[in-house]
Amino acid sequence: MGKPTGFLEIERQDRRYTKPEVRLQSYNEFIEPLAPEVLKGQASRCMDCGIPFCHNGCPVNNMIPDWNNLVYKDQFQHALTVLHSTNNFPEFTGRVCPAPCEASCTLNIDDSPVTIKTIECAIVDRGWEEGWIVPLTASHRTGKTIAVIGSGPAGLACSQQLARAGHSVTLFEKNDRIGGLLRYGIPDFKMEKHLIDRRIEQMTAEGMEFRPGVEVGVTVSMEELLAEFDAVVLSGGAEWPRDLAVPNRKIDGIHFAMDFLRQQNKRDAGDDEAKAAPEGTISAEGKHVVVIGGGDTGSDCIGTSARQGAASITQIEIMPKPPVKENKPLVWPDWPNKLRSSHAHDEGVARDWSVLTKDAVSENGRVTALDCARVEWVSEGGRMQMKEVAGSGFQLKADLVLLAMGFLGPNRNALLDQAGVELDQRGNVAANTVEYRTSRDKLFAAGDMRRGQSLVVWAIREGRQCARSVDQFLMGKTSLPR
């Protein structure tokens, strides 16, 4: 490494957030980048650890020590080339990835990992500022045609790789804008959407065709695509939300998190209210909001509710509160189970764990409170079982309830019906991680539709690997990387 003693001389320093009272006034990103000299020092902390566990922690296998060393040496353009060799969209992952690479960093043994995510984001942002990121057009055309269904990170990565291999790629998206859950699931304050738009411009210049507003199975049939194209890739999301099984679920004021988040993202994109919320406005303004679910989607609901002016926000989770600090010798370098707090938890929220929602209380057909109870988790026969604590019932005031309890898999809709593919035991499209081929000829699957609800970085990995398999299928050989 360029500075073998860097980790001994320099303390970990990461990006900071704008203060809550300032950032809550807009939906813009609020992370403050590190100064160039500070960033260089942080990159120098990457130690010559022999076995870079961060490679394995990163789903796309980023060559992290390599570009850390290049940043330390102020060779940003070369660092960008190395970064792009494994990740098509580091500006996405540099903002919304939970950084499993940092959990696997050797320096995380004493809780001071290299600021890998921050350095990654700085490299690609510098690349756009300097004009280093340009369209990479194929040197030849193969004459093969491919349809990709779903424009989230898996579909985008798969499409870009195949276009650069010389194939003619058409990307179908049922929504009015390209980006999938990147566009409508992630709030602008976490990732502004001009980042997607400039990648679309790059990919268009590389020869891709985008068809937003086309729902396969409705606007066009799967049979038509299979007849027209040499290969078809299913790269939609796992959009089937887990519902709340209580008697009064259908009263007004209880909504799926994605319906709530999508509306605000459409407003931020400039849509008027009639277009942003044709089914009716879901607003947290002046309301007592309860978010059920403790993951990233729940965090996004908290941040959005705070910006809309909620009177109060409470987040509840049925699972027990995780430990504040993991048992490092037991879990490192794997992803640890520990308490995670996001920026949203500093924006005004009460959190509670081991809470079971038993029913919703209504007045004039609208939710006013939730009936809840405490639960405990006990081991029975080697499995953890939930038991309600006797006499622990209580009530939470709630004018708006947002369900952020995860997803069960791809939507059961006309697309899956017409595809006629086998599903795995979890209800996802069955395909392995070597060929990504479904049970139907010419039809491939990648991303959340295949693996279930997951991270953006996993979707990019699967899209890239699926592209390699499609190229091999069409050409009998491939030079695309895995």
C-alpha positions in Angstrom: 0.0 0.0 0.0 1.0 3.6 -0.5 1.1 4.4 3.2 1.5 1.2 5.3 1.3 3.1 8.5 -1.7 5.2 7.6 -4.1 3.3 9.8 -1.8 3.9 12.8 -1.5 7.6 12.2 -5.0 8.8 11.1 -8.3 8.4 12.9 -11.4 7.3 11.0 -13.4 10.3 9.8 -16.6 10.0 7.7 -19.0 12.4 6.0 -21.3 14.5 8.1 -24.9 15.4 7.8 -26.4 18.8 7.7 -28.1 19.6 11.0 -31.7 18.2 11.3 -33.3 21.7 11.6 -31.7 22.6 8.3 -32.1 19.4 6.3 -35.8 19.0 7.2 -36.6 22.1 5.3 -36.1 20.3 1.9 -35.9 17.0 0.2 -32.4 17.5 -1.1 -29.4 15.4 -0.2 -27.7 16.6 2.9 -24.4 14.7 3.2 -21.4 16.9 3.4 -18.4 15.4 1.4 -15.0 15.2 2.9 -12.4 17.7 1.8 -9.9 16.3 -0.7 -7.0 16.2 1.7 -9.1 14.5 4.4 -10.3 12.0 1.8 -6.7 11.2 0.8 -5.9 10.6 4.5 -8.9 8.3 4.9 -7.8 6.3 1.8 -4.3 5.9 3.3 -5.8 4.1 6.3 -6.4 1.0 4.0 -3.9 -1.3 5.4 -1.8 -4.1 3.8 -3.9 -6.7 5.5 -2.9 -9.6 3.3 -6.4 -11.0 2.8 -8.8 -8.1 1.9 -12.0 -9.4 3.5 -13.8 -6.3 2.1 -13.7 -8.0 -1.3 -15.9 -10.8 0.0 -18.1 -8.4 2.0 -18.9 -6.4 -1.1 -21.5 -8.2 -3.3 -20.0 -6.8 -6.5 -16.4 -7.7 -5.3 -15.1 -4.1 -5.6 -11.3 -4.0 -5.7 -11.4 -1.7 -2.7 -7.7 -1.7 -1.6 -6.7 -0.9 -5.2 -8.8 2.3 -5.6 -8.0 3.3 -2.0 -4.4 3.3 -2.9 -5.0 5.2 -6.1 -7.0 7.9 -4.2 -4.1 8.2 -1.7 -1.8 8.8 -4.6 -4.3 11.4 -6.1 -4.9 9.2 -9.2 -8.6 9.6 -9.2 -9.2 8.9 -12.9 -7.4 5.5 -12.6 -9.4 4.8 -9.4 -12.6 5.5 -11.3 -11.6 2.9 -14.0 -11.0 0.3 -11.3 -14.2 1.2 -9.6 -16.3 0.9 -12.7 -14.7 -2.4 -13.6 -16.9 -4.1 -11.0 -19.8 -1.6 -10.4 -21.8 0.2 -13.1 -23.3 2.7 -10.7 -21.1 3.5 -7.8 -22.9 6.9 -7.3 -26.0 4.8 -6.3 -24.2 2.4 -3.9 -22.0 5.3 -2.6 -25.3 6.8 -1.3 -27.7 4.0 -0.3 -25.6 0.9 0.3 -25.3 -0.1 4.0 -21.6 -0.9 3.3 -21.1 -4.6 4.2 -17.6 -4.0 2.9 -16.9 -1.8 6.0 -18.3 -4.5 8.3 -15.8 -6.9 6.7 -12.8 -4.4 6.9 -9.9 -5.7 9.0 -9.9 -2.4 10.8 -13.5 -3.0 11.9 -12.1 -5.4 14.4 -11.6 -2.4 16.6 -14.6 -0.5 15.2 -12.7 1.9 13.0 -13.1 0.5 9.4 -11.9 2.4 6.4 -14.6 4.8 5.1 -15.0 2.7 1.9 -18.5 4.0 1.0 -17.4 7.6 1.3 -14.3 7.1 -0.8 -16.3 5.2 -3.5 -18.8 8.0 -3.7 -16.1 10.7 -3.9 -14.4 8.9 -6.8 -17.5 8.7 -9.0 -18.7 12.2 -8.1 -15.2 13.5 -9.1 -15.5 11.5 -12.3 -18.8 13.2 -13.3 -17.4 16.7 -12.3 -14.3 16.2 -14.4 -16.1 14.8 -17.4 -14.3 11.4 -17.2 -17.5 9.4 -17.4 -18.6 9.2 -21.1 -20.6 6.7 -23.2 -18.7 3.4 -23.9 -20.1 2.3 -27.2 -19.6 -1.2 -28.6 -16.9 -1.6 -31.2 -19.2 -4.0 -33.2 -22.9 -5.0 -33.3 -23.9 -8.6 -32.9 -27.4 -8.3 -34.4 -28.9 -9.9 -31.4 -31.9 -8.3 -29.6 -32.7 -8.5 -25.9 -35.7 -7.3 -23.9 -35.1 -6.4 -20.3 -38.2 -6.0 -18.1 -37.8 -3.7 -15.1 -35.5 -0.7 -14.8 -34.2 -0.9 -11.3 -30.5 -1.4 -10.6 -30.5 -5.1 -11.8 -32.2 -4.2 -15.1 -30.0 -1.1 -15.6 -26.8 -3.0 -14.9 -27.8 -6.0 -17.1 -28.8 -3.7 -19.9 -25.7 -1.6 -19.9 -23.4 -4.7 -19.9 -25.3 -6.3 -22.8 -25.3 -3.0 -24.8 -21.6 -2.7 -24.4 -21.2 -6.3 -25.6 -22.8 -5.1 -28.9 -26.3 -6.3 -28.5 -29.5 -4.3 -29.2 -31.2 -3.8 -25.8 -34.7 -2.5 -25.1 -35.6 -1.8 -21.5 -39.3 -1.9 -20.5 -40.6 -0.1 -17.4 -44.2 0.0 -16.3 -43.8 3.3 -14.5 -43.7 6.7 -16.3 -40.0 7.1 -15.5 -37.0 4.9 -15.6 -35.3 3.7 -12.4 -37.7 1.3 -10.6 -37.4 1.5 -6.8 -34.3 3.7 -7.2 -36.7 6.3 -8.7 -39.8 5.8 -6.6 -38.8 3.9 -3.5 -35.7 5.8 -2.3 -36.4 9.4 -1.2 -34.6 12.3 -2.9 -32.9 13.3 0.4 -31.0 9.9 0.2 -30.4 10.0 -3.5 -31.4 12.8 -5.9 -32.9 11.5 -9.2 -30.7 13.5 -11.5 -28.1 10.8 -10.7 -30.3 8.3 -12.5 -31.1 10.7 -15.4 -27.5 11.2 -16.3 -26.9 7.5 -16.4 -29.9 7.1 -18.7 -28.4 9.7 -21.0 -25.1 7.8 -21.0 -26.8 4.5 -21.7 -29.0 6.0 -24.5 -25.8 7.2 -26.1 -24.4 3.7 -25.8 -27.3 2.4 -28.0 -30.0 1.4 -25.5 -33.7 2.0 -26.0 -35.9 2.8 -23.0 -39.6 2.3 -23.0 -41.2 3.7 -19.9 -45.0 3.4 -19.4 -45.1 -0.1 -20.9 -46.3 -2.8 -18.5 -45.4 -6.2 -19.9 -48.4 -8.5 -19.5 -50.8 -5.6 -20.0 -49.5 -3.2 -22.7 -47.5 -5.9 -24.4 -47.6 -9.6 -23.8 -44.8 -11.9 -22.8 -45.4 -14.0 -25.9 -44.9 -11.0 -28.1 -41.5 -10.3 -26.5 -40.4 -13.9 -26.7 -41.3 -13.9 -30.4 -39.6 -10.6 -31.1 -36.4 -10.8 -29.1 -33.6 -13.3 -29.0 -33.6 -13.3 -25.1 -35.7 -11.8 -22.4 -34.6 -10.8 -18.9 -37.0 -10.5 -15.9 -35.4 -7.9 -13.6 -38.4 -6.5 -11.8 -38.5 -5.9 -8.1 -39.9 -7.8 -5.1 -42.9 -5.4 -4.8 -45.4 -7.6 -3.1 -45.6 -6.0 0.4 -46.2 -7.9 3.6 -49.6 -6.9 4.9 -50.8 -6.3 8.5 -53.1 -9.1 9.5 -55.5 -7.3 11.9 -59.4 -7.2 11.7 -59.6 -3.4 11.0 -56.8 -3.4 8.3 -59.0 -1.8 5.6 -60.0 1.4 7.5 -58.7 4.7 6.2 -55.3 5.9 7.2 -53.4 2.6 7.0 -51.1 2.4 3.9 -48.2 0.5 2.5 -45.0 2.4 2.8 -44.2 2.3 -0.9 -47.5 4.1 -1.7 -46.6 6.9 0.7 -43.0 7.2 -0.6 -43.9 7.0 -4.3 -46.3 10.0 -3.9 -43.6 12.2 -2.4 -41.0 11.2 -5.0 -43.5 12.1 -7.7 -44.1 15.5 -6.1 -40.3 16.1 -5.9 -40.1 15.2 -9.7 -42.6 18.1 -10.4 -45.8 16.1 -10.8 -49.0 17.9 -9.7 -51.0 16.3 -7.0 -53.5 14.7 -9.4 -50.7 12.8 -11.1 -48.6 12.2 -8.0 -51.6 10.8 -6.0 -54.4 9.7 -8.3 -55.7 7.3 -5.6 -55.8 10.1 -3.0 -53.1 12.0 -1.1 -51.3 10.3 1.8 -49.8 13.0 4.0 -48.2 13.0 7.4 -48.7 16.7 7.9 -50.0 17.4 11.4 -50.6 13.7 12.1 -49.4 11.2 14.7 -47.6 8.7 12.5 -46.8 5.1 13.4 -44.3 3.3 11.2 -44.5 -0.5 11.5 -41.2 -2.0 10.5 -37.6 -1.3 11.5 -35.7 -1.5 8.2 -34.5 0.9 5.6 -38.0 1.4 4.2 -39.3 2.3 7.7 -36.4 4.8 8.0 -37.4 6.4 4.7 -41.0 6.8 6.0 -39.7 8.5 9.1 -37.6 11.0 7.1 -40.4 11.7 4.7 -43.0 12.1 7.5 -40.7 14.5 9.4 -40.3 16.7 6.2 -44.1 16.7 5.7 -44.6 18.1 9.2 -45.8 15.2 11.2 -47.0 16.0 14.8 -45.2 12.9 16.1 -43.6 9.8 14.7 -43.3 6.4 16.3 -41.5 3.4 14.8 -42.3 -0.1 16.2 -40.8 -3.4 15.4 -42.0 -6.9 16.3 -38.5 -8.3 16.8 -36.5 -7.6 20.0 -34.1 -4.7 20.2 -30.7 -5.8 18.7 -27.5 -5.3 20.8 -25.9 -1.9 20.5 -22.6 -3.6 19.8 -22.1 -7.0 18.1 -20.0 -9.8 19.4 -17.0 -9.1 17.2 -15.0 -12.3 17.7 -18.1 -14.3 16.9 -19.4 -12.6 13.7 -16.5 -10.7 12.0 -16.1 -10.5 9.0 -19.7 -11.3 8.4 -22.6 -8.8 8.5 -23.4 -8.4 12.2 -26.7 -8.2 14.0 -26.7 -5.0 15.9 -28.7 -1.8 16.5 -28.6 0.4 13.4 -29.7 4.0 13.4 -30.0 6.1 10.3 -30.1 9.9 9.8 -33.9 9.7 10.1 -33.7 8.6 13.7 -32.1 12.0 14.6 -35.1 13.8 13.0 -37.6 13.2 15.7 -38.9 9.7 16.3 -39.7 7.3 19.2 -38.6 3.7 18.7 -39.9 0.6 20.3 -39.2 -3.1 19.9 -41.0 -6.4 20.6 -44.3 -4.8 19.9 -47.2 -6.8 18.3 -49.9 -4.8 16.5 -53.2 -6.6 17.4 -55.8 -4.2 15.8 -56.6 -0.7 14.7 -59.0 1.6 16.4 -61.2 3.7 14.2 -63.5 6.7 14.5 -65.9 7.5 11.6 -64.0 4.9 9.5 -60.6 6.3 10.0 -57.7 5.1 12.2 -57.2 6.9 15.5 -55.0 4.4 17.4 -53.4 1.0 17.4 -54.0 -1.7 19.9 -50.6 -3.3 20.7 -49.0 -5.7 23.1 -45.5 -6.7 24.2 -44.0 -10.0 23.0 -41.1 -12.1 24.0 -39.1 -14.4 21.9 -38.2 -17.8 23.4 -36.4 -20.8 22.0 -38.6 -23.9 21.5 -37.2 -27.0 19.7 -34.3 -25.0 18.4 -36.5 -22.3 16.9 -37.4 -18.8 18.2 -41.1 -18.5 18.9 -43.1 -15.3 19.7 -45.2 -15.2 22.8 -47.4 -12.4 23.9 -46.7 -11.0 27.4 -49.8 -11.3 29.5 -51.3 -8.0 30.6 -48.9 -6.0 28.4 -51.5 -4.4 26.1 -51.3 -0.7 25.4 -52.5 1.8 22.8 -50.6 4.0 20.4 -52.2 7.2 19.1 -52.2 7.0 15.3 -53.7 9.2 12.5 -51.5 7.6 9.9 -50.1 4.1 9.9 -47.4 3.1 7.4 -46.6 -0.5 6.8 -42.9 -1.1 6.2 -42.7 -4.7 7.1 -40.8 -6.0 4.1 -41.8 -7.7 0.9 -42.9 -11.3 0.0 -41.5 -11.4 -3.5 -42.5 -10.3 -7.0 -46.1 -9.2 -7.5 -48.5 -11.9 -8.6 -49.7 -10.3 -11.8 -50.1 -10.8 -15.5 -46.3 -10.7 -16.1 -45.7 -13.7 -14.0 -48.8 -15.5 -15.2 -47.8 -15.1 -18.9 -44.1 -15.9 -18.2 -45.2 -19.3 -16.9 -41.9 -19.8 -15.1 -41.3 -22.0 -12.0 -41.0 -20.3 -8.6 -38.8 -21.3 -5.8 -40.0 -22.2 -2.2 -40.0 -18.5 -1.3 -42.2 -17.5 -4.2 -39.4 -15.9 -6.3 -38.6 -16.7 -9.9 -36.5 -19.9 -9.9 -33.1 -19.4 -11.5 -29.5 -20.2 -10.3 -26.7 -17.8 -9.8 -24.5 -19.3 -12.5 -26.8 -19.2 -15.6 -29.7 -17.1 -14.3 -31.9 -19.1 -16.7 -35.5 -19.7 -15.7 -37.5 -22.9 -16.5 -38.5 -21.4 -19.8 -36.2 -21.1 -22.9 -34.8 -17.7 -23.7 -36.1 -16.3 -20.4 -33.6 -15.2 -17.7 -34.2 -13.6 -14.2 -32.0 -11.4 -12.0 -32.3 -9.1 -9.0 -35.0 -9.0 -6.4 -37.5 -10.8 -8.6 -35.1 -13.8 -8.4 -33.5 -13.5 -5.0 -36.2 -11.6 -3.0 -36.0 -8.3 -1.3 -32.4 -7.2 -1.1 -29.8 -4.4 -1.5 -29.1 -2.2 -4.5 -25.5 -3.6 -4.6 -26.8 -7.2 -4.8 -29.1 -6.2 -7.7 -26.2 -4.7 -9.6 -24.2 -7.8 -9.1 -27.0 -10.1 -10.3 -27.6 -7.8 -13.3 -24.0 -8.0 -14.3 -23.8 -11.7 -13.9 -27.0 -12.3 -15.7 -25.7 -10.2 -18.6 -22.7 -12.5 -18.9 -25.0 -15.5 -19.0 -27.2 -14.0 -21.7 -24.2 -13.1 -23.8 -22.9 -16.7 -23.4 -26.3 -18.0 -24.4 -26.5 -15.9 -27.5 -22.9 -16.0 -28.7 -21.6 -19.2 -27.4 -18.8 -17.3 -25.6 -18.5 -14.2 -23.6 -15.9 -11.6 -22.4 -18.2 -9.9 -19.9 -17.0 -10.2 -16.3 -18.9 -11.8 -13.5 
